[in-house]
Amino acid sequence: MRSSTRSKRLDQSQRFLAGRGIPRAYGVGEIGPDPRRTLFLIFCGVLAVAFFSFVIYSVIVFPGVLLIWAVYVAVERSTCVVVTDEGVAILARSEFNGRPRKFVALLPPHILSDPTIERSGRYVHVAAYRLWLRKKEFDALMSRRPAPGSGPVPTVPMQPAGVMNPTFGDSSQQRTGFQPLFTERIQWPPPTTEPAQESQGANSYWARQTGGSRYTPGSGDDAS
């Protein structure tokens, strides 16, 4: 595929990728069994039809090219593979003009560098999704694949400084990566020194008004 055609197909695939990241690279592949085995079986079928037609009718008959092409397309589904910021998108590809026509699935971002990928001859096989790519298409996708960690950074909700999480305690700060501005712990409930002073002042005032001694609860003396 020429670079101009690849760039044009990449622009056409954007309308099928709304909300699935920015497209970075475009390639074509096939979903199904091994394409080489499919072609071999079709070739064997063509020879079988020609042989039996010669034996029965003494005439060699070959199936038409359109029939062979229709059988191959029915077995091997042509797809568009688009690398985006959020993963690898699979789009259905038109068999007539090669344009992407609808969204099929969004694969994980690391699928093209997965250790389970098999390289066999001119093909690269993504076994988990039965996806077959030619080496040229695979190299074109990998050359423009975004580097790991270059996607949007997720935002973490910040907590007020100095306030501890009542559910997870100190470990929640390590999980979210949040570091408080003030590390001093807040004592709760607050000390009751001031209310005690106010209480003593109230008792002293009552003692001065009545001319008696200050009453302390629990001392055994009667307030009257």
MOWOSUL-V20121 format. One line per field, one symbol per residue. ss: DSSP state (H for helix, E for strand, C for the rest). psi: psi as a letter, one per 40 degrees, with the letter a starting at -180 (. if undefined). A space follows every 10 residues. Layout:
ss: ???
psi: ???
This chain:
ss: CCHHHHHHHH HHHHHHCCCC CCEEEEEEEE ECCCHHHHHH HHHHHHHHHH HHHHHHHCCC CCCCHHHHHH HHHHHCEEEE EEEECCCEEE EEECCCCCCE EEEEEEECHH HHHCCCCEEE CCEEEEHHHC EEEEHHHHHH HHHCCCCCCC CCCCCCCCCC CCCCECCCEC HHHHHHCCCC CCCCCCCCCC CCHHHHHHHH HHHHHHHHHH CCCCCCCCCC CCCC
psi: hidddddddd ddedeefhef ihhdiiiiai haahdddddd dddddddddd ddddddefhh hhiidddddd dddddhhhih hhhadeahhh iihhedeeii dihdihiide deeieehhhh beihhgddef hhhidddddd dddehiihee ahhhhhhiii hehihedead dddddeehhi dhehihhhii ifdddddddd ddddddddde eaihhhheee ihd.
